Amino acid sequence: MTTITLDKQHWLNTSHFLKIHEGKLIFWDYKSHCQFELSVPHLLRLIDFSTGSTVRDTILDREINQAGVLTDHSANSAWKWDWLAHIFHYGTCHPLPPAIGLTDQIAFDYTKSYTDFCESISDREPEVELIKGGLQINLPKPDLESFHSLSLWEVLAKRRTCRDFDGSAISLTDVSDLLFVAFGDQRAPDPTIPPNVKTYGFRRTSPSAGGLQCTEPYLWAINVEGLPTGIYHYLSRQHKLEIVTEGPPPHPIGTYLCNQQWANDLAFAIFMTCRMEKMWWKYPHSRAYRPMLMDVGHLSQTLNLCITSKHLHPWMTGYFHDSEIAELLQCTPELEHPILMVGAGHGSGSSLSRESRELFTSSFVER
Ligand SMILES: Cc1cc2nc3c(=O)[nH]c(=O)nc-3n(C[C@H](O)[C@H](O)[C@H](O)COP(=O)(O)O)c2cc1C
């Protein structure tokens, strides 16, 4: 906390917001993770401090001082995003300095408190598997040999975001293989874990925050041989699809992706949602929003590489109309949200859409 000298000018820190909640006015200092209930006189005094004011020897000023919300310098920030991003970024930073001198005892204490915590929440486990209830469809048995034609390095070097697809079909076998390698349950328990230790969830080929597998995959089949156009949920543990929406959605996919219209020529798209209920079961603090995004990022890269390995072209986006996509996927409001989409198809492999190439060519000619 800053030491305040009376009768000197001080400013209100910028890392706060005000929230009206259940008849109370709450001052939330999101860097220190402290919340205070404000009275109207507190509020008026804080407004004074927002442009700089002298700290006086009054009960009100002493309370404000003790709350640690004043600084001895006026705000001069290099931050260029808006306050919402500031709240998210600083509000999800770790508020405490590191514990120096990690001894064996501290390491043991950490492990013990972690296992005690896991035990304490074990009676509230969210369902591991999301089953939406639609008609289930068996998928072809995965053909893992089909990923052997290129080495890992060749796949890494070849992966490139494509924005020029030709709309041609992809086989259901290819889609099924991709779903399995990126999202399927790999059923490979860690042999070093003693049998009496209860584990939660399942494993995929990508790492997952807390081992929760909070990411759910949805297939939008646009042109997949042997699979009617529509939206399906992939049952990761059973390697099956379940129907979410039969038939094409009301608009082409590009319309939902903020008019990135080259997406209409994809053969399929996989939307990844996060089941928030899993995340906030194990990680009640908002910092968990970060690993939630990273979880999807890891799966996306795995999928991008697997698509490339099959000599198909990938394209991805996080830019879409969230509510409309959530509605198409029939996500339970508040509990599950779409985060990212990875699509694939055949095409030229160009990173420029046909429209961009046309535009660049004509402006080149004009010059
Ligand atoms: C999180 C994320 C979001 C992205 N969103 C879009 C997008 O909305 N539209 C798009 O055309 N490309 C998107 N991309 C693809 C990037 O533009 C692309 O990866 C980048 O230009 C580098 O090209 P490369 O993937 O071929 O290496 C996204 C990539 C990432 C990782």
The ligand as an SDF file (V2000), in Angstrom:
LIG
                    3D

 31 33  0  0  0  0  0  0  0  0999 V2000
   -6.5140  -16.7570  -32.8090 C   0  0  0  0  0  0  0  0  0  0  0  0
   -6.4690  -16.5610  -34.2950 C   0  0  0  0  0  0  0  0  0  0  0  0
   -7.5200  -15.9200  -34.9240 C   0  0  0  0  0  0  0  0  0  0  0  0
   -7.5130  -15.7380  -36.3150 C   0  0  0  0  0  0  0  0  0  0  0  0
   -8.5680  -15.1270  -36.8990 N   0  0  0  0  0  0  0  0  0  0  0  0
   -8.5830  -14.9950  -38.2450 C   0  0  0  0  0  0  0  0  0  0  0  0
   -9.6930  -14.3960  -38.8930 C   0  0  0  0  0  0  0  0  0  0  0  0
  -10.6370  -13.9530  -38.2760 O   0  0  0  0  0  0  0  0  0  0  0  0
   -9.6830  -14.3370  -40.2460 N   0  0  0  0  0  0  0  0  0  0  0  0
   -8.6550  -14.8060  -40.9950 C   0  0  0  0  0  0  0  0  0  0  0  0
   -8.7170  -14.7350  -42.2230 O   0  0  0  0  0  0  0  0  0  0  0  0
   -7.5720  -15.3590  -40.4020 N   0  0  0  0  0  0  0  0  0  0  0  0
   -7.5140  -15.4830  -39.0580 C   0  0  0  0  0  0  0  0  0  0  0  0
   -6.4440  -16.0780  -38.4520 N   0  0  0  0  0  0  0  0  0  0  0  0
   -5.3320  -16.5710  -39.2790 C   0  0  0  0  0  0  0  0  0  0  0  0
   -4.1560  -15.5970  -39.2910 C   0  0  0  0  0  0  0  0  0  0  0  0
   -4.4870  -14.4580  -40.0400 O   0  0  0  0  0  0  0  0  0  0  0  0
   -2.9280  -16.3120  -39.8520 C   0  0  0  0  0  0  0  0  0  0  0  0
   -2.5740  -17.3540  -38.9760 O   0  0  0  0  0  0  0  0  0  0  0  0
   -1.7480  -15.3390  -40.0090 C   0  0  0  0  0  0  0  0  0  0  0  0
   -1.9930  -14.4310  -41.0450 O   0  0  0  0  0  0  0  0  0  0  0  0
   -0.4430  -16.0650  -40.2640 C   0  0  0  0  0  0  0  0  0  0  0  0
   -0.5130  -16.8400  -41.4560 O   0  0  0  0  0  0  0  0  0  0  0  0
   -0.2440  -18.4190  -41.4480 P   0  0  0  0  0  0  0  0  0  0  0  0
   -1.2970  -19.0610  -40.5850 O   0  0  0  0  0  0  0  0  0  0  0  0
   -0.3700  -18.8280  -42.8820 O   0  0  0  0  0  0  0  0  0  0  0  0
    1.1160  -18.6440  -40.8920 O   0  0  0  0  0  0  0  0  0  0  0  0
   -6.4180  -16.2300  -37.0790 C   0  0  0  0  0  0  0  0  0  0  0  0
   -5.3620  -16.8710  -36.4250 C   0  0  0  0  0  0  0  0  0  0  0  0
   -5.3760  -17.0390  -35.0560 C   0  0  0  0  0  0  0  0  0  0  0  0
   -4.2370  -17.7640  -34.3760 C   0  0  0  0  0  0  0  0  0  0  0  0
  1  2  1  0
  2  3  1  0
  2 30  2  0
  3  4  2  0
  4  5  1  0
  4 28  1  0
  5  6  2  0
  6  7  1  0
  6 13  1  0
  7  8  2  0
  7  9  1  0
  9 10  1  0
 10 11  2  0
 10 12  1  0
 12 13  2  0
 13 14  1  0
 14 15  1  0
 14 28  1  0
 15 16  1  0
 16 17  1  0
 16 18  1  0
 18 19  1  0
 18 20  1  0
 20 21  1  0
 20 22  1  0
 22 23  1  0
 23 24  1  0
 24 25  2  0
 24 26  1  0
 24 27  1  0
 28 29  2  0
 29 30  1  0
 30 31  1  0
M  END
$$$$
